[in-house]
């Protein structure tokens, strides 16, 4: 796993022909949908495991990008910094918030995604090869897919886990020309 700064992470995103803007990235692909967060820790940990199992079938690089974190969670930042230290990383979240990974890194990425879900950080799980972006934040989990098969697979996963699809969110998006 490679840990990058925000700036180098944005370069990685642009090099994969993706936008770096949050709302744009969340809805970049043709099939986009949103689910309300369940805020049940065991459910979200299971969701993290299932999402990474899905991403793990990709033979190319993927990324996990933490873009925003609440100040109130700083009191528990030692969980995150302790995890980074276990990876021999000395930087903190301000300096290392972008993680490029492949299928051999899934256990570590699952831990990162668990932390992001637990603390309700804005996060992007990105698979340029599969044209897939999953982005949990404090209220919702956004999914954007470029291929119908991925959209069907992920909709089925969220349905099985009893997540409620939010249809009003898209009506709040500003109109673009």
Secondary structure, 3 states (H helix, E strand, C coil): CEEECHHHHHHHHHHCCCCCCHHHHHCCCCEEEEEECCCCHHHHHHHHHHHHHHHCCCCCCEEEEEEECCHHHHHHHHHHHHHHHHCCCCCCCCCCCEEEECHHHHHHHHHHHHHHHHHCCEEEEEECCCCEEEEECCCEEEEEECCHHHHHHHHHHHHHCCCCECCCHHHHCCCCC
